[in-house]
Amino acid sequence: MITIKGNRTTAHIAGIAARTTGTQMDYAENACGVLTTNRRLATIASVATVAEALAFAKATGRKVCKNCQSAAEQV
């Protein structure tokens, strides 16, 4: 399940596993650092695929986080 979270101006996509620097088995839970820090983000929606999440995030009227967008486009 992919979750779109956001604040007043920016939408973030939670649930996209991202490669981290290190060994081949290193993966981060989220591609965006904002999602891993203690930020007050509201859950906007939950969708099944990354493509749906990116389309929904763009349709919210908020700016889509650059890290989240590039991670979604790479999947």
Secondary structure, DSSP 4 states (H G I P E B T S, - for coil): -EEEEE-SSEEEEE---EE-SSSTT-EES-S-HHHHS----EEEEEESSHHHHHHHHHHTSSEEPHHHHHHHHH-
